[in-house]
Every structure is written in structure tokens, then in C-alpha cells.
Amino acid sequence: MDALSGAGGGFPWWRRHNSSPQNNRRRQNNNSNSSSNSVDSAGGGGVGFRFPLKQALTAGSLAVAGDTIAQVRVQLKGMEKKEEETAIDSGDGDKAAIFTRTIRPRGEINKNQLILVDVIGKRQVDLGILGSLVSRHDWVRALRMASYGFLLYGPGSYVWYQYLDRQLPQQTVGNLVLKVFLNQVVLGPCVIAVALAWNNLWLRKLSELPKKYQKDFLPTLFYGFRFWIPVSALNFWVVPLQGRVAFMSLGSIFWNYVLSSTMSK
């Protein structure tokens, strides 16, 4: 899991303060040992690559969270609309009137009894809503989002942040502005393009992908600018390399909600 501690890309201060001959020899031995234990992408000698499992799991789980919010929101809106239509058609009264007619036809109804009826009614309604949400949840759609976060967004964004830190290691205002700019003009479009393509691939509708791009790509991109520019600035300025995927994935709960809603149009 060396990839979780920077993978050699993010700690120039460590190199400057450990440049003695003994430390150099020790570092060479450690590098040779670690390279022999790494997963070699070529199957033999060469540069090894460790899959960033922690970042992938984080991105995948938070992608599911964003998709769940999107699905629940749509279902709740549908239930609310249906309930309003049913109430208009039936003309039922409130809980107190129903209780008066059915439970206590005689005598007065005290306040505690009304509270009890209200609590029981709300609990029954909540259980019914929860059961309906679970039964109607699109688990295949959730799996699509989970696989996108685990296989694509998590590892891809981690490699991207490593690259930016190697190219722009100094925490200056100029580098911060450049990182935010590159994040929006490079990573942002790539995320949207890959997410829409991944969704259409699962749906076996790759032939419809150009039309999907034409309809949703630019509106989604411009919508994301308003959210991701301040979040990216905070990410590059405050959050260390090891936590950047997790931090951006937290922001991605909202963004995945947007993507999931866009994919399902």
C-alpha cells in the first residue's frame, strides 16, 4: 500500500533532508526491494504500479452515496405527488378526525391520545416509505456508479494529483491557480466524458453516446465549474496528497448526484 503514502511523488522535503551517502545507499536498497514486491504492469522488469485500493474504495462508495441520494430524491418526489393526488381524490380528514370516527366514537379525546396516534401513524408511514424505497431502488444503476468510482475515478484522479504535484511541487499562488485551472479544463471534461461513456456502455447504447454528449456534456461541465473551482482551490491549498482523493470524493457525493441524474435522463 505504498501508493497511499505518496508513491514517491509528493515529498521533496524528505529527499533534501536525507541526502547523505548512507541514506542514499539505504534508499537504493529499499527501492530495489519495493520494486521486486510491486505489481509490474509489464509482467517483468520495468516500472511497477500499485493499484490505489484505498482511494478506489473511497471513490466507489461515495459514488454509490451520490447515486442513492439521486434515486431517493426522485422516488420521494414521486411518492409526494401520488399522495397529494390520492388525498385530493379521497377527501380524507386528518388523523384526529379519523381517530374520532373509528377509535373513540364517544367522549373526549385527550392530548396524549392524539400524540400517540400521531407517533404510531408516522412510524407506520416511515416504515412504508423505507420499504418502498428499497424495493424500487435500481441496484444495477448503483453498481454502475460503484464500478465507475472504483475502477475509473478513484485510481485516475489519484494518478492525476500525483502528476500535478510532481510538475508543480511548490505551494505558491501561481501554482495553485494553475492546478485549479488544469483540474477544470483537463480532469473535469475527462470525468464527464468517461462517466457518460461508462453508463452507455453498461446500457449497451454506445451508438447513442454522441447524442448524449451533445445534449448533456456542456451543461454538466458548466454546472460543475461553479462547484468544483472553490472545492479544487481548497483541495490543492490545504489537503495533503494522501487525502486528496478522499476529499474530492466527499465533494463528489454532490457531483455524483448530478452525474447520476444526468445519466438517467
Backbone hydrogen bonds in HBPLUS format (Angstrom, degrees):
<---DONOR---> <-ACCEPTOR-->    atom                        ^
c    i                          cat <-CA-CA->   ^        H-A-AA   ^      H-
h    n   atom  resd res      DA  || num        DHA   H-A  angle D-A-AA Bond
n    s   type  num  typ     dist DA aas  dist angle  dist       angle   num
A0004-LEU N   A0001-MET O   3.02 MM   3  5.66 158.2  2.07 116.4 122.4     1
A0005-SER N   A0002-ASP O   2.99 MM   3  5.40 154.7  2.06 111.6 119.3     2
A0009-GLY N   A0006-GLY O   3.00 MM   3  5.55 164.0  2.03 119.0 124.3     3
A0014-TRP N   A0011-PHE O   3.23 MM   3  5.58 134.7  2.45 104.7 115.3     4
A0016-ARG N   A0012-PRO O   3.17 MM   4  6.45 155.6  2.23 150.0 156.2     5
A0017-HIS N   A0013-TRP O   3.21 MM   4  6.34 150.9  2.30 143.5 149.8     6
A0018-ASN N   A0015-ARG O   3.41 MM   3  5.31 164.6  2.43 101.2 105.3     7
A0024-ASN N   A0020-SER O   2.82 MM   4  6.08 150.1  1.91 152.6 162.5     8
A0025-ARG N   A0021-PRO O   2.91 MM   4  6.18 161.4  1.95 150.4 154.0     9
A0026-ARG N   A0022-GLN O   2.90 MM   4  6.12 160.1  1.94 148.5 154.7    10
A0027-ARG N   A0023-ASN O   2.80 MM   4  5.91 153.8  1.87 143.4 150.8    11
A0028-GLN N   A0024-ASN O   2.90 MM   4  6.16 151.0  1.99 146.5 154.3    12
A0029-ASN N   A0025-ARG O   3.03 MM   4  6.30 155.8  2.09 147.7 153.6    13
A0030-ASN N   A0026-ARG O   2.91 MM   4  6.19 159.3  1.96 148.4 154.5    14
A0031-ASN N   A0027-ARG O   2.85 MM   4  6.02 154.4  1.91 145.5 152.7    15
A0032-SER N   A0028-GLN O   3.00 MM   4  6.22 155.4  2.06 144.6 150.7    16
A0033-ASN N   A0029-ASN O   2.96 MM   4  6.21 156.6  2.02 148.5 155.0    17
A0034-SER N   A0030-ASN O   2.82 MM   4  5.98 162.3  1.85 150.9 156.1    18
A0035-SER N   A0031-ASN O   2.90 MM   4  5.97 151.5  1.98 143.6 151.3    19
A0036-SER N   A0032-SER O   3.23 MM   4  6.36 143.2  2.37 135.8 144.1    20
A0037-ASN N   A0034-SER O   3.15 MM   3  5.11 132.6  2.39  93.1 105.9    21
A0038-SER N   A0034-SER O   3.06 MM   4  6.14 119.0  2.44 140.3 154.9    22
A0049-PHE N   A0039-VAL O   2.79 MM  10  5.52 175.7  1.79 155.2 153.9    23
A0043-GLY N   A0040-ASP O   3.15 MM   3  5.21 152.0  2.23 101.1 109.6    24
A0053-LEU N   A0051-PHE O   2.79 MM   2  5.60 122.6  2.12 117.3 100.3    25
A0056-ALA N   A0052-PRO O   2.96 MM   4  6.14 156.9  2.01 153.9 161.5    26
A0057-LEU N   A0053-LEU O   2.85 MM   4  6.04 164.0  1.88 156.5 159.9    27
A0058-THR N   A0054-LYS O   2.98 MM   4  6.15 158.3  2.03 146.4 152.8    28
A0059-ALA N   A0055-GLN O   2.92 MM   4  6.09 167.6  1.94 149.5 152.8    29
A0060-GLY N   A0056-ALA O   2.88 MM   4  6.00 158.8  1.93 147.8 154.2    30
A0061-SER N   A0057-LEU O   2.96 MM   4  6.06 166.1  1.98 149.5 153.0    31
A0062-LEU N   A0058-THR O   3.05 MM   4  6.17 160.8  2.09 150.5 156.0    32
A0063-ALA N   A0059-ALA O   2.91 MM   4  5.97 138.6  2.08 139.1 150.3    33
A0064-VAL N   A0060-GLY O   3.12 MM   4  6.41 151.3  2.20 143.3 150.1    34
A0065-ALA N   A0061-SER O   3.04 MM   4  6.37 146.4  2.16 137.2 146.9    35
A0066-GLY N   A0062-LEU O   3.00 MM   4  6.25 159.5  2.05 144.3 148.1    36
A0067-ASP N   A0063-ALA O   3.00 MM   4  6.24 159.0  2.05 146.4 152.4    37
A0068-THR N   A0064-VAL O   2.80 MM   4  5.98 153.5  1.87 149.0 156.5    38
A0069-ILE N   A0065-ALA O   3.05 MM   4  6.33 158.3  2.10 149.5 154.2    39
A0070-ALA N   A0066-GLY O   3.11 MM   4  6.38 157.7  2.16 144.5 150.4    40
A0071-GLN N   A0067-ASP O   2.90 MM   4  6.20 162.2  1.93 153.8 158.1    41
A0072-VAL N   A0068-THR O   2.84 MM   4  5.96 168.7  1.86 155.3 158.8    42
A0073-ARG N   A0069-ILE O   2.95 MM   4  5.99 159.6  2.00 146.5 152.3    43
A0074-VAL N   A0070-ALA O   3.20 MM   4  6.41 161.8  2.24 146.3 150.4    44
A0075-GLN N   A0071-GLN O   2.99 MM   4  6.24 163.9  2.02 152.6 157.2    45
A0076-LEU N   A0072-VAL O   2.83 MM   4  5.98 163.0  1.86 155.5 159.9    46
A0077-LYS N   A0073-ARG O   3.03 MM   4  6.19 158.3  2.08 147.0 152.7    47
A0078-GLY N   A0074-VAL O   3.05 MM   4  6.29 153.7  2.12 144.8 152.0    48
A0079-MET N   A0075-GLN O   2.85 MM   4  6.15 156.2  1.91 150.6 157.2    49
A0080-GLU N   A0076-LEU O   2.86 MM   4  6.01 161.2  1.89 149.6 154.8    50
A0081-LYS N   A0077-LYS O   3.01 MM   4  6.17 159.2  2.06 144.5 149.9    51
A0082-LYS N   A0078-GLY O   2.96 MM   4  6.15 158.3  2.01 145.5 151.8    52
A0083-GLU N   A0079-MET O   2.80 MM   4  5.97 155.6  1.85 150.8 157.7    53
A0084-GLU N   A0080-GLU O   2.99 MM   4  6.19 156.3  2.05 146.7 152.6    54
A0085-GLU N   A0081-LYS O   3.07 MM   4  6.33 158.3  2.12 145.8 151.6    55
A0086-THR N   A0082-LYS O   2.91 MM   4  6.13 155.4  1.97 146.9 154.0    56
A0087-ALA N   A0083-GLU O   2.88 MM   4  6.05 159.3  1.92 149.3 154.6    57
A0088-ILE N   A0084-GLU O   3.03 MM   4  6.22 156.0  2.09 146.1 152.2    58
A0089-ASP N   A0085-GLU O   3.04 MM   4  6.24 157.6  2.10 145.0 151.0    59
A0090-SER N   A0086-THR O   2.88 MM   4  6.02 161.3  1.91 153.6 158.4    60
A0091-GLY N   A0087-ALA O   2.92 MM   4  5.63 155.8  1.98 140.3 147.4    61
A0098-ILE N   A0094-ASP O   3.10 MM   4  6.40 161.8  2.13 151.9 157.3    62
A0099-PHE N   A0095-LYS O   2.81 MM   4  5.97 161.1  1.85 151.7 157.2    63
A0100-THR N   A0096-ALA O   2.90 MM   4  6.09 153.2  1.98 144.5 152.0    64
A0101-ARG N   A0097-ALA O   3.04 MM   4  6.28 153.2  2.11 146.9 153.2    65
A0102-THR N   A0098-ILE O   2.98 MM   4  6.10 159.1  2.03 154.3 159.4    66
A0103-ILE N   A0099-PHE O   2.89 MM   4  5.14 143.7  2.03 128.9 140.7    67
A0104-ARG N   A0099-PHE O   3.10 MM   5  6.41 164.0  2.13 159.2 162.7    68
A0114-LEU N   A0110-ASN O   3.32 MM   4  6.70 155.8  2.38 147.4 154.0    69
A0115-ILE N   A0111-LYS O   2.99 MM   4  6.30 155.5  2.05 152.0 159.0    70
A0116-LEU N   A0112-ASN O   2.95 MM   4  6.18 158.2  1.99 147.9 153.5    71
A0117-VAL N   A0113-GLN O   2.97 MM   4  6.21 161.8  2.00 149.9 154.3    72
A0118-ASP N   A0114-LEU O   2.92 MM   4  6.10 154.2  1.99 144.4 152.0    73
A0119-VAL N   A0115-ILE O   2.87 MM   4  6.15 158.8  1.92 152.8 157.9    74
A0120-ILE N   A0116-LEU O   2.95 MM   4  6.16 171.4  1.96 155.7 157.8    75
A0121-GLY N   A0117-VAL O   2.88 MM   4  5.97 159.0  1.92 145.4 152.2    76
A0122-LYS N   A0118-ASP O   2.91 MM   4  6.10 159.1  1.95 147.9 153.4    77
A0123-ARG N   A0119-VAL O   2.94 MM   4  6.14 160.1  1.98 151.9 157.4    78
A0124-GLN N   A0120-ILE O   3.00 MM   4  6.20 161.1  2.04 150.5 155.2    79
A0125-VAL N   A0121-GLY O   2.96 MM   4  6.15 157.0  2.01 146.5 153.4    80
A0126-ASP N   A0122-LYS O   2.80 MM   4  6.01 160.2  1.84 151.8 157.2    81
A0127-LEU N   A0123-ARG O   2.97 MM   4  6.17 164.6  2.00 151.0 154.4    82
A0128-GLY N   A0124-GLN O   2.98 MM   4  6.13 153.2  2.05 142.8 150.7    83
A0129-ILE N   A0125-VAL O   2.86 MM   4  6.12 155.2  1.92 151.2 158.0    84
A0130-LEU N   A0126-ASP O   2.90 MM   4  6.10 164.4  1.92 152.3 156.6    85
A0131-GLY N   A0127-LEU O   2.96 MM   4  6.12 164.4  1.99 146.8 151.1    86
A0132-SER N   A0128-GLY O   2.99 MM   4  6.13 153.5  2.06 142.3 149.8    87
A0133-LEU N   A0129-ILE O   2.85 MM   4  6.09 156.4  1.90 152.7 159.1    88
A0134-VAL N   A0130-LEU O   3.00 MM   4  6.26 161.4  2.04 152.8 157.1    89
A0135-SER N   A0131-GLY O   3.01 MM   4  6.11 163.3  2.03 146.7 151.6    90
A0136-ARG N   A0132-SER O   3.01 MM   4  6.04 146.2  2.13 144.2 152.4    91
A0137-HIS N   A0134-VAL O   3.37 MM   3  5.23 154.8  2.44  96.9 104.1    92
A0142-ALA N   A0138-ASP O   3.13 MM   4  6.47 152.3  2.21 141.5 149.5    93
A0143-LEU N   A0139-TRP O   2.92 MM   4  6.13 150.4  2.00 141.2 148.8    94
A0144-ARG N   A0140-VAL O   2.93 MM   4  6.25 148.4  2.03 145.8 154.5    95
A0145-MET N   A0141-ARG O   3.11 MM   4  6.46 158.8  2.16 150.0 154.2    96
A0146-ALA N   A0142-ALA O   2.90 MM   4  6.15 155.8  1.96 147.6 155.1    97
A0147-SER N   A0143-LEU O   2.91 MM   4  6.04 164.5  1.93 151.0 154.3    98
A0148-TYR N   A0144-ARG O   3.01 MM   4  6.18 150.3  2.10 143.2 151.7    99
A0149-GLY N   A0145-MET O   3.00 MM   4  6.25 162.0  2.03 150.5 154.2   100
A0150-PHE N   A0146-ALA O   2.88 MM   4  6.04 164.7  1.90 152.6 157.4   101
A0151-LEU N   A0147-SER O   2.89 MM   4  5.63 163.6  1.91 141.7 147.4   102
A0152-LEU N   A0148-TYR O   2.99 MM   4  5.26 145.7  2.11 128.9 138.7   103
A0153-TYR N   A0148-TYR O   2.95 MM   5  6.32 161.4  1.99 151.9 157.3   104
A0154-GLY N   A0149-GLY O   2.88 MM   5  5.60 161.7  1.91 148.0 153.0   105
A0156-GLY N   A0152-LEU O   2.96 MM   4  5.65 148.9  2.06 143.5 153.4   106
A0157-SER N   A0153-TYR O   2.89 MM   4  5.72 165.4  1.91 147.4 151.7   107
A0158-TYR N   A0154-GLY O   3.18 MM   4  6.24 151.9  2.26 145.1 153.0   108
A0159-VAL N   A0155-PRO O   3.07 MM   4  6.30 163.3  2.10 152.6 156.0   109
A0160-TRP N   A0156-GLY O   3.01 MM   4  6.21 152.3  2.09 142.5 150.9   110
A0161-TYR N   A0157-SER O   2.94 MM   4  6.16 156.8  2.00 148.1 152.6   111
A0162-GLN N   A0158-TYR O   3.04 MM   4  6.27 152.9  2.12 146.5 154.1   112
A0163-TYR N   A0159-VAL O   2.98 MM   4  6.22 159.0  2.03 148.0 153.5   113
A0164-LEU N   A0160-TRP O   3.01 MM   4  6.31 160.8  2.05 149.7 154.5   114
A0165-ASP N   A0161-TYR O   3.01 MM   4  6.15 156.4  2.07 144.0 150.2   115
A0166-ARG N   A0162-GLN O   2.99 MM   4  6.27 148.6  2.09 149.1 157.5   116
A0167-GLN N   A0163-TYR O   3.02 MM   4  6.25 158.7  2.07 152.8 158.3   117
A0168-LEU N   A0164-LEU O   2.78 MM   4  5.74 153.4  1.85 149.1 156.8   118
A0176-LEU N   A0172-THR O   2.92 MM   4  6.15 156.2  1.98 149.0 156.2   119
A0177-VAL N   A0173-VAL O   2.95 MM   4  6.18 166.0  1.97 154.5 157.2   120
A0178-LEU N   A0174-GLY O   2.99 MM   4  6.16 157.4  2.04 144.8 151.6   121
A0179-LYS N   A0175-ASN O   2.84 MM   4  6.00 155.7  1.89 148.6 154.9   122
A0180-VAL N   A0176-LEU O   3.00 MM   4  6.25 164.6  2.03 153.3 157.0   123
A0181-PHE N   A0177-VAL O   2.94 MM   4  6.11 159.4  1.98 146.6 152.8   124
A0182-LEU N   A0178-LEU O   2.84 MM   4  6.05 166.4  1.86 152.1 155.5   125
A0183-ASN N   A0179-LYS O   2.82 MM   4  5.94 151.5  1.90 145.6 154.3   126
A0184-GLN N   A0180-VAL O   3.12 MM   4  6.36 145.4  2.25 143.5 151.2   127
A0184-GLN N   A0181-PHE O   3.17 MM   3  5.33 124.9  2.49  97.1 110.2   128
A0185-VAL N   A0181-PHE O   3.01 MM   4  6.26 162.8  2.04 156.3 160.9   129
A0186-VAL N   A0182-LEU O   2.87 MM   4  5.48 142.1  2.01 142.3 148.7   130
A0188-GLY N   A0183-ASN O   2.91 MM   5  6.25 147.2  2.02 151.5 162.1   131
A0190-CYS N   A0186-VAL O   3.29 MM   4  6.34 156.2  2.35 143.0 150.0   132
A0191-VAL N   A0187-LEU O   2.86 MM   4  6.06 158.2  1.91 159.5 164.9   133
A0192-ILE N   A0188-GLY O   3.15 MM   4  6.45 167.2  2.16 158.2 160.5   134
A0193-ALA N   A0189-PRO O   2.90 MM   4  6.02 167.0  1.92 151.4 155.7   135
A0194-VAL N   A0190-CYS O   2.87 MM   4  5.94 166.4  1.89 151.3 155.3   136
A0195-ALA N   A0191-VAL O   2.90 MM   4  5.94 161.4  1.93 148.3 154.2   137
A0196-LEU N   A0192-ILE O   3.02 MM   4  6.15 169.9  2.04 153.1 155.5   138
A0197-ALA N   A0193-ALA O   3.02 MM   4  6.12 156.8  2.08 143.2 150.4   139
A0198-TRP N   A0194-VAL O   2.77 MM   4  5.88 158.3  1.82 150.6 156.8   140
A0199-ASN N   A0195-ALA O   3.01 MM   4  6.20 157.4  2.07 146.6 152.3   141
A0200-ASN N   A0196-LEU O   3.04 MM   4  6.27 165.0  2.06 148.0 151.9   142
A0201-LEU N   A0197-ALA O   2.84 MM   4  5.99 145.8  1.96 145.6 155.7   143
A0202-TRP N   A0198-TRP O   3.09 MM   4  6.34 156.6  2.14 146.3 151.1   144
A0203-LEU N   A0199-ASN O   3.03 MM   4  6.30 151.9  2.11 145.4 153.8   145
A0205-LYS N   A0200-ASN O   2.79 MM   5  4.93 175.7  1.80 151.2 152.6   146
A0204-ARG N   A0201-LEU O   3.17 MM   3  4.96 154.2  2.24  97.1 104.8   147
A0208-GLU N   A0205-LYS O   2.97 MM   3  5.46 148.9  2.07 111.8 120.7   148
A0209-LEU N   A0206-LEU O   3.09 MM   3  5.10 163.3  2.12 105.6 110.7   149
A0212-LYS N   A0208-GLU O   3.05 MM   4  6.35 150.4  2.14 148.3 157.5   150
A0212-LYS N   A0209-LEU O   3.02 MM   3  4.91 114.7  2.46  95.1 111.6   151
A0213-TYR N   A0209-LEU O   2.86 MM   4  6.15 160.5  1.89 161.7 166.3   152
A0214-GLN N   A0210-PRO O   2.96 MM   4  6.16 161.9  1.99 146.7 151.8   153
A0215-LYS N   A0211-LYS O   3.02 MM   4  6.18 146.6  2.14 142.2 150.4   154
A0216-ASP N   A0212-LYS O   2.90 MM   4  5.90 173.0  1.90 159.1 161.0   155
A0217-PHE N   A0213-TYR O   2.98 MM   4  4.78 151.9  2.06 127.2 133.7   156
A0220-THR N   A0216-ASP O   3.12 MM   4  5.97 157.7  2.17 144.1 150.6   157
A0221-LEU N   A0217-PHE O   2.93 MM   4  6.12 155.4  1.99 151.0 158.8   158
A0222-PHE N   A0218-LEU O   2.95 MM   4  6.10 171.7  1.95 162.1 162.3   159
A0223-TYR N   A0219-PRO O   3.02 MM   4  6.08 150.5  2.11 139.8 148.3   160
A0224-GLY N   A0220-THR O   2.95 MM   4  6.12 147.6  2.06 141.8 150.5   161
A0225-PHE N   A0221-LEU O   3.08 MM   4  6.43 139.0  2.26 144.1 155.0   162
A0227-PHE N   A0224-GLY O   3.05 MM   3  5.26 135.1  2.26 102.6 115.0   163
A0228-TRP N   A0224-GLY O   2.75 MM   4  5.76 176.6  1.75 173.9 173.6   164
A0229-ILE N   A0225-PHE O   3.28 MM   4  5.72 160.2  2.32 137.0 140.1   165
A0232-SER N   A0228-TRP O   2.70 MM   4  5.63 159.1  1.74 149.4 154.6   166
A0233-ALA N   A0229-ILE O   3.08 MM   4  6.23 155.9  2.14 146.4 152.7   167
A0234-LEU N   A0230-PRO O   3.14 MM   4  6.36 161.4  2.18 146.9 150.7   168
A0235-ASN N   A0231-VAL O   2.92 MM   4  6.11 151.7  2.00 143.9 152.8   169
A0236-PHE N   A0232-SER O   2.96 MM   4  6.16 164.5  1.99 157.1 158.1   170
A0237-TRP N   A0233-ALA O   3.07 MM   4  6.05 149.8  2.16 143.5 152.1   171
A0238-VAL N   A0234-LEU O   3.02 MM   4  5.74 162.0  2.05 147.1 150.4   172
A0243-GLY N   A0240-PRO O   3.09 MM   3  5.64 139.4  2.26 112.3 122.7   173
A0244-ARG N   A0241-LEU O   3.24 MM   3  5.35 164.8  2.27 108.5 113.1   174
A0247-PHE N   A0243-GLY O   2.91 MM   4  6.08 161.4  1.94 152.5 158.2   175
A0248-MET N   A0244-ARG O   2.88 MM   4  5.98 170.8  1.89 151.6 154.6   176
A0249-SER N   A0245-VAL O   2.81 MM   4  5.85 140.8  1.96 138.5 150.2   177
A0250-LEU N   A0246-ALA O   2.97 MM   4  6.26 140.6  2.13 142.4 151.8   178
A0250-LEU N   A0247-PHE O   3.14 MM   3  5.19 125.6  2.45  94.8 108.3   179
A0251-GLY N   A0247-PHE O   3.20 MM   4  6.64 155.8  2.26 145.6 151.5   180
A0252-SER N   A0248-MET O   2.79 MM   4  6.00 128.5  2.06 129.7 145.6   181
A0253-ILE N   A0250-LEU O   3.15 MM   3  5.45 157.6  2.20 103.6 110.3   182
A0255-TRP N   A0251-GLY O   3.25 MM   4  6.55 165.6  2.28 138.1 142.4   183
A0256-ASN N   A0252-SER O   2.48 MM   4  5.32 163.2  1.51 144.9 149.3   184
A0257-TYR N   A0253-ILE O   3.18 MM   4  6.23 139.9  2.35 129.3 139.4   185
A0257-TYR N   A0254-PHE O   3.12 MM   3  5.06 122.4  2.46  92.9 107.8   186
A0258-VAL N   A0254-PHE O   3.08 MM   4  6.51 149.0  2.18 145.1 153.2   187
A0258-VAL N   A0255-TRP O   3.02 MM   3  4.98 114.1  2.47  92.4 107.9   188
A0259-LEU N   A0255-TRP O   2.80 MM   4  6.17 161.5  1.83 152.0 157.3   189
A0260-SER N   A0256-ASN O   2.74 MM   4  5.73 165.5  1.76 145.1 149.9   190
A0261-SER N   A0257-TYR O   3.03 MM   4  6.11 157.7  2.08 140.9 147.1   191
A0262-THR N   A0258-VAL O   2.91 MM   4  6.11 152.2  1.98 146.5 154.9   192
A0263-MET N   A0259-LEU O   2.76 MM   4  6.02 160.0  1.80 156.7 161.9   193
A0264-SER N   A0260-SER O   3.17 MM   4  6.26 146.7  2.28 141.4 149.1   194
A0265-LYS N   A0262-THR O   3.35 MM   3  5.51 168.3  2.36 107.9 110.3   195
